[in-house]
Amino acid sequence: MTAFSAIEEDREIESEEFTPGVEPQPTWCPGCGDFAVLKALKAAMPEVGRTPEETLLVTGIGCSGKLSSYFESYGFHAIHGRSLPVARAAKLANPGLEVIAAGGDGDGYGIGGNHFMHTARENHDMTYIVFNNEIFGLTKGQTSPTSPKGHKSKTQPHGSAKDPVRPLSLSLASGASYIARTAAVNPRQAQEIVAEAIEHDGFAHVDFLTQCPTWNKDAKEYVPYTDVQDDDEFDFDITDRQEAAQAMYDAESRLYEGEVLTGRFYHDENRLSYGAEKRAKGDVPEQPLAERYFDDDAEWERTADELIERHT
């Protein structure tokens, strides 16, 4: 038990505890895939044994950013593309907290793409759920980093001339230690993958295909889908980077040909998370920074003080 008395509390947890009393009903458009993310996340939390008081959900801007309003936990609504640095800081300050970040494909792969790469590279212990609907939805239908080449939108009326980002491949190349793709139309798999991602010690990236019936009718509902773990055609080792890379490339290519491949693509159980690495080197104080706010006898240190001592 830490200074935060709710952390590691041993009790039965119900998924409905994660339904807020202030805004319990989401206001996403009817048929939106975002409802499936919320449902999967609520169902996964009791499975991993975490309470609302033990959880922090950081969101970016966009339709996906409303997730923190519809999910009962500690929450932080960051500016566009900046959910990951906020989540990283929170996890380093309070390692006992379960930290989840969420954002859309524009928020995560575009505006926040630099943070995505370096959070994966450093392998911070958190879960990152990206709502991938291949469009900027909240701002009314502009082309996003995952929109297919040729896709027509308000910003690309003659069709996009750009190849889309390959988020799974980018995640692997950057250094994420758990990478999966699921879809709103597969709720059972979605819940399982979100739970696995939360339990993973390291940076877990979930590319969650969420249809947008209002602004991106081209994406339809991402059906039919194939679970790569259940199909003999896709016999690859998710612990082997090279095999995982090929499987990801196939999945990303086939998506725009109308074939949806979901499942677990990469899992490295042996790599230490960034926080664990820093603690092992003695670069992080034994007492979590967050706990000092509750300890009147705690000695506070500033990086500036250490620098001044070195140069005086």
C-alpha positions in Angstrom: 0.0 0.0 0.0 1.4 3.4 -0.9 0.6 6.8 0.5 -2.3 6.8 -1.9 -4.5 4.6 0.2 -6.7 3.5 -2.8 -3.8 2.0 -4.7 -3.5 -1.8 -4.4 -6.7 -2.0 -2.5 -7.8 -5.6 -2.3 -11.5 -5.8 -3.2 -14.0 -6.9 -5.9 -14.3 -4.4 -8.7 -17.3 -3.9 -11.0 -17.2 -2.4 -14.4 -20.0 0.0 -13.6 -17.7 1.7 -11.1 -16.1 3.3 -14.2 -19.4 4.9 -15.3 -19.3 8.6 -14.1 -22.3 10.1 -12.3 -21.9 13.5 -13.9 -21.8 12.5 -17.6 -22.7 8.8 -17.8 -24.1 8.8 -21.4 -21.6 9.4 -24.2 -22.7 11.9 -26.9 -20.9 10.3 -29.8 -22.8 9.9 -33.0 -25.0 6.8 -33.3 -23.0 4.0 -34.8 -19.6 5.5 -33.8 -16.9 3.0 -33.1 -15.8 5.0 -30.1 -18.5 3.4 -28.0 -16.7 0.1 -28.4 -13.5 1.5 -27.0 -15.3 2.7 -23.9 -17.0 -0.6 -23.4 -13.8 -2.6 -23.8 -11.9 -0.3 -21.4 -14.7 -0.5 -18.7 -14.8 -4.3 -19.0 -11.0 -4.7 -18.9 -10.4 -2.8 -15.7 -12.0 -5.3 -13.3 -10.2 -8.0 -15.2 -6.8 -6.4 -14.4 -7.9 -5.6 -10.8 -7.7 -1.8 -11.0 -10.2 0.6 -9.4 -11.1 4.1 -10.6 -8.9 5.5 -7.8 -5.9 3.6 -9.1 -6.3 4.7 -12.7 -5.4 7.8 -14.7 -6.8 8.3 -18.2 -5.1 11.0 -20.3 -6.8 12.0 -23.6 -6.0 14.4 -26.4 -8.3 16.5 -28.6 -10.9 15.1 -30.9 -13.9 12.8 -30.5 -11.6 10.3 -28.7 -10.7 13.0 -26.2 -14.2 12.7 -24.7 -13.3 9.3 -23.4 -12.0 10.8 -20.1 -15.4 12.4 -19.6 -17.3 9.2 -19.9 -14.8 7.1 -17.9 -14.7 7.4 -14.1 -11.1 7.7 -13.0 -8.5 10.4 -12.5 -8.5 12.2 -15.9 -6.5 14.8 -17.8 -7.7 16.3 -21.1 -4.5 17.4 -22.8 -4.1 19.7 -25.8 -3.9 18.2 -29.3 -1.3 15.5 -29.6 0.1 15.9 -26.1 -1.5 13.1 -24.1 1.6 11.0 -24.0 4.1 13.5 -22.3 1.5 14.2 -19.6 0.9 10.4 -19.1 4.7 9.8 -19.0 5.2 12.4 -16.3 2.4 11.0 -14.2 3.7 7.5 -14.4 7.2 8.5 -13.4 5.9 10.6 -10.5 3.6 7.8 -9.3 4.6 4.4 -10.5 1.8 2.7 -8.6 -0.8 4.4 -10.8 -2.3 2.6 -13.8 -1.8 5.1 -16.6 -3.7 4.9 -19.9 -3.5 7.4 -22.7 -5.9 7.7 -25.6 -6.2 9.8 -28.8 -7.3 9.7 -32.4 -5.3 8.8 -35.5 -4.8 12.5 -36.2 -4.0 13.3 -32.6 -1.6 10.4 -32.1 0.0 9.7 -35.5 -0.1 13.2 -36.8 0.0 16.1 -34.4 1.5 14.0 -31.6 3.5 11.7 -33.8 6.9 12.8 -32.4 5.7 12.0 -28.8 4.4 8.6 -30.0 7.8 7.6 -31.5 9.8 8.6 -28.5 7.4 7.2 -25.9 7.6 3.9 -27.7 11.4 4.2 -28.0 11.8 4.8 -24.2 9.2 2.0 -23.4 7.3 3.9 -20.8 5.0 1.7 -18.8 1.6 2.7 -20.0 -1.2 1.8 -22.4 -1.8 3.9 -25.5 -5.2 3.4 -27.3 -5.4 5.1 -30.7 -8.9 5.5 -32.1 -8.2 4.9 -35.8 -11.1 6.0 -38.0 -8.9 7.3 -40.9 -10.4 10.8 -40.6 -10.4 14.0 -38.5 -13.9 13.5 -37.1 -14.4 16.3 -34.5 -13.3 19.0 -37.0 -15.7 17.7 -39.6 -14.0 15.3 -41.9 -10.5 16.4 -42.9 -7.9 13.9 -44.3 -5.9 12.3 -41.5 -2.5 10.5 -41.4 -4.3 7.1 -41.9 -6.7 8.1 -44.6 -6.0 6.0 -47.7 -4.4 7.4 -50.8 -7.0 8.9 -53.1 -9.4 9.6 -50.2 -11.5 12.7 -50.9 -12.2 15.1 -48.1 -12.6 18.8 -47.4 -8.9 19.3 -47.3 -8.2 16.9 -50.3 -11.2 17.4 -52.6 -9.4 15.8 -55.5 -8.2 12.8 -53.4 -5.2 12.5 -51.1 -1.8 12.3 -52.9 -0.2 10.8 -49.7 0.4 7.3 -48.7 -1.1 6.6 -45.3 1.0 6.1 -42.2 1.6 2.5 -41.2 0.9 2.8 -37.4 1.8 -0.8 -36.4 5.1 -0.7 -38.4 5.9 2.7 -37.0 5.3 1.5 -33.5 7.6 -1.5 -33.9 10.4 0.5 -35.5 10.1 3.1 -32.7 10.4 0.5 -29.9 7.0 -0.4 -28.5 7.1 -3.7 -26.6 3.4 -4.6 -27.1 1.6 -3.9 -30.3 -1.9 -5.0 -31.3 -4.8 -4.0 -33.5 -8.5 -4.6 -32.8 -11.8 -3.3 -34.1 -15.0 -2.0 -32.7 -16.9 -4.8 -34.5 -15.0 -7.4 -32.4 -15.9 -6.6 -28.8 -14.6 -9.8 -27.3 -11.2 -9.5 -28.8 -11.1 -5.8 -28.0 -11.6 -6.4 -24.3 -9.0 -9.1 -24.2 -6.4 -7.0 -26.0 -7.0 -3.9 -23.9 -6.7 -6.0 -20.7 -3.4 -7.5 -22.0 -2.1 -4.1 -22.9 -2.8 -2.7 -19.4 -1.2 -5.7 -17.7 2.0 -5.4 -19.9 5.0 -3.9 -18.2 6.2 -1.4 -20.9 4.7 0.7 -23.7 1.6 -1.1 -25.0 0.1 0.3 -28.2 -3.4 -0.6 -29.3 -4.5 0.5 -32.8 -8.3 0.4 -32.4 -10.2 0.6 -35.7 -13.3 2.7 -35.0 -15.7 3.4 -37.8 -16.9 7.0 -38.3 -20.4 6.8 -39.8 -20.8 10.6 -40.0 -17.5 11.8 -41.7 -15.9 8.7 -43.2 -18.4 6.5 -44.8 -15.6 5.0 -46.9 -14.2 3.1 -44.0 -17.6 1.4 -43.4 -17.5 -0.8 -40.3 -14.2 -2.7 -40.8 -15.9 -5.9 -41.6 -15.3 -8.7 -42.3 -12.3 -9.1 -40.1 -9.8 -11.9 -39.5 -8.2 -12.6 -36.1 -4.5 -13.4 -37.0 -4.3 -15.7 -34.0 -7.2 -17.8 -35.2 -6.3 -18.2 -38.9 -3.7 -20.8 -40.1 -2.6 -18.4 -42.9 -1.0 -16.1 -40.4 1.4 -18.4 -38.5 4.0 -16.1 -37.1 5.9 -15.6 -33.8 4.7 -12.4 -32.1 8.0 -12.4 -30.1 10.1 -12.3 -33.2 10.6 -8.7 -34.5 11.2 -9.8 -38.1 8.2 -12.0 -38.3 6.1 -9.4 -36.6 7.2 -6.7 -39.0 6.1 -8.8 -42.0 2.8 -9.6 -40.4 2.2 -5.9 -39.7 3.1 -4.9 -43.2 0.6 -7.4 -44.6 -2.1 -6.2 -42.2 -1.5 -2.5 -43.1 -1.5 -3.3 -46.8 -4.6 -5.4 -46.8 -6.7 -3.0 -44.8 -6.9 -0.6 -47.7 -7.8 -3.6 -50.0 -10.9 -4.3 -47.8 -9.4 -7.1 -45.6 -9.2 -6.3 -41.9 -6.6 -8.3 -40.0 -6.7 -7.8 -36.2 -4.9 -9.4 -33.2 -1.6 -9.4 -31.4 1.3 -8.5 -33.6 4.3 -8.1 -31.2 5.1 -8.8 -27.6 8.4 -8.4 -25.8 8.1 -9.5 -22.1 11.8 -9.2 -21.3 12.5 -5.5 -21.9 12.5 -3.3 -18.9 10.3 -0.2 -18.9 11.8 3.2 -18.8 10.8 3.7 -15.2 12.3 0.4 -14.2 15.5 1.2 -16.0 15.8 4.6 -14.2 15.1 3.0 -10.8 17.7 0.3 -11.5 20.3 3.0 -12.3 19.4 5.0 -9.2 18.3 8.0 -11.3 14.8 8.0 -9.7 14.3 8.5 -5.9 13.1 5.4 -4.0 10.1 7.4 -2.6 7.8 8.3 -5.6 7.6 12.0 -6.1 3.8 12.0 -5.8 4.0 10.5 -2.3 6.0 13.5 -1.1 2.9 15.6 -1.2 1.5 13.5 1.6 4.6 13.3 3.6 5.4 16.3 5.8 8.9 14.9 6.5 9.9 14.4 2.9 13.0 16.2 1.6 12.3 17.9 -1.7 15.1 18.2 -4.2 15.3 20.4 -7.3 17.3 19.6 -10.4 18.4 23.2 -10.4 20.0 22.8 -6.9 22.1 19.8 -8.1 23.3 21.8 -11.1 24.2 24.8 -9.0 26.3 22.5 -6.6 28.2 21.1 -9.6 29.2 24.5 -10.9 29.9 26.4 -7.7 
